[in-house]
Each structure stands twice: as structure tokens, then as C-alpha cells.
Amino acid sequence: MSDEHLSVDVLDRGADVVVRVSGELDFGTTAGFLKVVQPLAEAGRSLILDLAELAFCDSSGLGVFVRLHKLAEDAGGNLCLARLRPQLESTIKLTMLHRLLVIRDDIPEPA
């Protein structure tokens, strides 16, 4: 998926799926993002969001992370946010979402 503000690339590694997100995740792009990523979360696999190239994320983007986390858990999978930029990591900690979401500095190796 790609538009002028957000690009999403999916890498199926068998045991898990890595989704590379670049650009801006905001009110205008979350619906398109969910079209691509929600079915992956609902499949019950390990879902890794690589956010190294995510330049901006507003509250609707944070809400999407929570929604994907719940969908993945309900389906027997899990969600991991990886390689966050300092501003996003700070926002997640400020909103206490780090207590709910798994955050890593790297992309985990496939299981």
C-alpha cells in the first residue's frame, strides 16, 4: 500500500509478518493502513511493525496500535512495535501504552 503520505510494505517470513511503515500515520491514513494490516493481526500470527521510517504518528495512529494489539491477541497472535523513533517512543511512554504494547529496538529474528 502506498499513498503520498504513507507507505506499507509486508514481508511474510513464515512464522511471522514484518510490516515496514514509512511516512505519516494520522487520521487521513489510518483507514488505508488498517485495510492492509488488520487482516494480518486477525490471522493470529506474530505481527511486527517496523516503524523506523514512520515520521509522524497522531492519536489515531496510537489508537490503531492498540486495536491491532487486541485483534492479534484475540486471534492467538501478538503484536510488536520495532525500531521506534525517539519522539514516538516518548509519546507511547507518556501515554503509558508501553505497559500494553511490546516495544523492541530491533527486528526479532524469525522463529
N, C-alpha and C positions, 0 to 999 in steps of 0.2 A: 504494500500500500504506500502510496506517495502522493502528497499534495504539496502546495507551495510552502506549507508551514510545518508539516510533519511527515517523516518517512519511517516505515516499519518494515524490517526485514526479518523473516522467520527462518531459523536454522534448526531442522529436525535432526537431533543427534541420536535418535533411537530411544534411549532411556529418558531423555528429557528434550525440552524445546527451549532454544535461546531466541529471544526476540530483541533485536537491536533497534532501539528507538532513538531517532535524532530529530532535532527541531524543537517545536513548541507543543506541549500537551496542555491545552486550555479548553475553555468552553466550546470554542469553534472546532476543535479537532478530536475531542474525546469520543464522539459518536463513531467516527470512522475508525479510530483506534480500537474501540470495543468490538466493532464488526469483525476485525481480524483476530483479536486476542481472546475475546470471551469464549469462543468455541474451544480454544486450546486449554483454557482454565477448566471448562466443563468436562474435558476429556479425562480428567483425573491423573494427569501426568505431572512430572516436575516441570514447572514453568519458571524460566529465569529471564527477567527483564534486564537487559544490558542498557544502562542509562548514561553511559559515558558521554554520549553526544546529545543528550537532552539539554537544550539551552534554557528552557523555561518550563515551569510547571505551576499552574494555579491550583486553587482549591478543588476545582472539578477534576483535575488530574489526580490529586491526592485521594479524592473520593473513588476514582476508578481503581486505584491500587487496593483500597480496602475492599471494594466489590470483587475484584479478581481474587484476592486472598480468600474471601468467604466462598466464592464459587469453587475454587481449587480444593479447598479443604472439604467442602460438602461432597465433592466428587472423589475424594480419597487421594488427591494430589497435594501439591504445595506450590507456593509462590516465593520467589527470592528476588529481591532488588539488588542488582550488582553494579559496581563502579559508579556510584553516585557522585555528582559534582558537589563541592562543599556547600554551596547555597541550598541545594535540595536536601542534602543530608541534615543541615542545620534546621531547615523548615520541618522536616519529619521529626526530628528530636524535639523541637519546640512545641509541636502539636501532640507529642507523646506517642506518635504512631510507631516509633521504633520498638515499643513494647508489644505491638501486634505483628508487625512486618519483619521478615528476616532480611537483613542487610549484609552484604558482603563487599569487600574491597576488590574482589576478583571474580572471574567466571569459574564456577566449580567445574572440575573435570567430570566428564560423563561417567555415570556409574557402571 
